[in-house]
């Protein structure tokens, strides 16, 4: 299929050369449509489909940048190749910013233009392949119940938010059992899979054999959801299973263990979670089963363990250390007070409220939490020690669970306010330094990456921080600073317009005129004339 291409250039000789000497058909293009202005190009684009637009950047009336921006609104997938003179590179940067994919410099070299067109053709072909493959995958997913089940379980155990709408959409793809009748996660783990000395080929053989063994062992139960999360781990989700079927699947665990031992000389540990009644419980059920497995392996490989054997307090302590505290500290460091409050509330309800616990356990949990909080928030301030001593005194004065919960929430809230203010002051000072540096180096062209290196920061972090503090991106700030500096310089009649352009760090007077008019509404000369006529 030939691609449709349009060439826009106010110089007919350029159009003639491209049409005549580029081997369009060999490159997979139809004969180009040619126009000599941006306005005419937009009229045609509004009526006709186009795959590739080749445009000169500097044209009277509507320039290439404006054309690209408008054309992309009409055809978002349009691929754009910009033609530019050596002294117009700043125009090219703007064109790429509004959606151009590539550029070539004048004088045009046919080999370079052909190479760019071939690359564009390749990009379009790849995009079409992605669309076709995505459509094909969607069709396969719709037709493959096994693949749909695996994806469903993967999303569940990873903790993705399961809204009513999302659950309903899963119900359109596969029959979902009533989880209120019982929901359980069972994990099959291949023991000592990562033992040293085992070659990669042997690991692949074992991982594949393990998957097949579990799938064959449970093949008689259509209502099960199976997924291999890792080469040495299979997860089985049972929902709405009758007591008889559940007993049968439990028996199959021993069969799978014997099969793996006979075929591969390997042991398999099997662990089952408690019974849940809501899809939202699946991530916690999965964590329970994995914790049970880890505990069982400390004693002996190849066991079958169930939730009845689990020490609830030990599991809660495990989640507190490995999951809850790291997550709450991470949210605190991000400075998001709303998320911290929501997560802290869920954590405390889960650990202290939903199930009865002793006050001794509540105190132990509170002490662990406060210790991690103090460790995470150390600032080096000499007042830290006194504040921490006072914190511990107040904590030890708590006499019941409600007081402990209230104190933990108060401590986090107090830290968020103190830390947030300190962080804001630090960020404010840093960004003001960056802004002052830009203003004092306005004649130079600094990229965001170079600025970040100058201040020993990550480029993405600097960009986000600058926008948050200044209300503008770094590029917008640089542009505004240059325009304001230019306004002041234009008030001096002894400085020529092209000299003003150079003094504010712009390479050409043409780009300076374009940028100034875009931001101020008049050309630099018109601005100067208006200033002196007003005076």
Phi, psi and omega in degrees: 000123182281142179274147178266133185229145176235136177249128180237117181201135180280357177254107183303327181296324177295316179299314182301315181298317180293315182296318187281321192257344175279133181275079189300312183296320179297328180276355178092023181244148170283169179299132187293149166274135183237136175220162186247010177208154179294324181297315179294322180299317181296322178299318180290318181297330179291337184255337190229145175286143179217137179268321186226134176244126174249119186224140170291147183276327184249104180223150176294154183074237178282118180277177184298327181294313180296321179297315181298315181300315180290321182295323179293332176292325181281313181234088184302331182272003182299132175267136188235131174243120184262139174254129185218150172280163182299330184265016183239024188297330179294327174300317182299318179301318178294321180296317178296324179298325181269000172133002178289143182268330184203170178212157173229147183261148173279151354292142186292137174249124186302321181298320181292316179298316180298320179297316179296319180294322178295320179295319178297316178301317178299319179296318180295318179299318180295319179297320179294322178297319179298317179297315180296316181293324178295317178297318179296319179296319179300321179293320179295318180300316180299325184268352183245102182293324180298315180295321179295317179299316179300316181293322180298312180295321179301315179294321181295308186288340178280351175086017178298141181301123182253092180280168178298320180294318180293320178297321178295323179291326174294324179296336176286338184264331181207153180287117181265126178289167178282105184291344180291343177277359177130134184221125183219142177250129176241133180247127173258122182239128178281116187287146174054034181294328183261023179299140180296148177097346180278127182284160183300321180298319179293322177298316179299317180297316180294315181300317179292317179295323178297314180299314181296321181298316180293316181297317179292318181298330183249016186292340181280357185246096185291339185276355181280151175247118183242145173207140174266107183279331178212164179305330183252018181216129172242136179247131180240125179250123176250129180221132178064025182277138179291156179304323180294313180296323180295320179296322180292318179293326177297321178296328182293339179300317178295322178298317180295320178299315181293321181297315180293325180289319181290317186279321190236355181068030183244153174257152180232128175263137182237131180224140181238140181280179172291176178269124177255175181225012182214140179303330181293343181279347188304315179303319180291322178297320179297317179295322177299312182297320180291321177297315177303317180296315180298318179294319181295321182292338177296331181267311184193143175283162172077022180269163169243114185237147181237169184303332181302333184274355190275138174276107185301317181296318180295321179294320178296319177298321178299312180295323179299313182289314191269338187237301190291309184295314177302322181290317181293322178295320178298317179293322178298316181294332177284341177081016181267095186297322182295313180294322178300313182297315181296314183291320179298318178299315179296319182297312183293322178297317182295318186274329190240338189251314187300325179233146181295134177222159180283156179293332176299318178294319179300315179297317180297317179296316180299319179295319178298316181296314181295323178299315179294322180296314180297317179299321185284335189254011180300130182246350183089359179289139182293342179279351182302313184301313180296319181295321180292320178298317180296321179299314181294322178299314182293323179296316182292344178279348179292135185245354177210173185299317181300319179295320179297313180300314180299320181292319179297317179296317179298319182296316179294317180297318180296317179296318181302319181291315181294311182294321181298318179294317179296319180295318180297319179296317180295315180295319179300314180296318181297312183292326176295325175296317179297316180297317178296322179296316179299315182296325181277349179239035187295336179285346182258158178254106180253129174280165177299321180297318180294320178297317180298318179294323179300323183254013176055052180232163170285136185299316180295319179297317178299317181299313181295315182296318181296315180297320180295319183281319188261345182077006180218155173287167178298318180298317179295321179295316179300315181296314180297320180296318178296318181295317179295320177296320179296320178302317180293318182291327180292343178284351177262108184294345181281352180254122181287159184300316182293331177289324176299317179304314181294322183291337179257013171086020178253133190287326185232150177290332180296313179292324177300316180297316179298312183294318181296315180294322179299322184267326186259331181100357178215161177286164178303320180292320178296320178297316179296314181298318181295321181298314183285329176291325177292321180294000000 
